[in-house]
Amino acid sequence: MNSDIAPVIEKVEAALTEGENSPPESWQAALEAVLAFFNCPTGTIHTYDAGGDKMLHLRAHRGIPEELMPKVTVIPIGKGIAGAAAERREAVELCNLQQDLGGVAREDARKTNVSGSIAIPLLKGDDLKGTLGIGKFEPYDFTEAEEKALWEIGAKMAGCL
């Protein structure tokens, strides 16, 4: 991880200038900036509409197998890693998803081949705006500094929504 977080925050803010109405390629650009910063090959951004169906909706992804897309496109709060992060309003991290589902990940999550993963809720004040998740193919414990940086990025992302 590069220690200078400012460029990735600028890229996220520039990509999401239209907020929740940002086009798909803008959501993807925001995710790609985050993944590059953390050197992660996989990730997702989900948004949440409190006035709507109260589900997490996929906005951008990389590294999700096609067969899992129906399961990650819309996620109930509390289900899976992203749903658990949204429900708990805290980071959910797994060092090795391939060996330990951590009580939150679903069995199908292993099909991603991701081992080290972390998801955080996107919070604007107390309001849930979505989730941001990143992952590595090898077992990995995200450092305190990495988690702090992910929260900073997530706060800026939520601020755009």
Summary of the structure (lengths in Angstrom):
residues: 161
radius of gyration: 14.1
end to end distance: 25.6
largest distance: 39.9
contacts: 534
relative contact order: 0.19
helix: 41%
strand: 25%
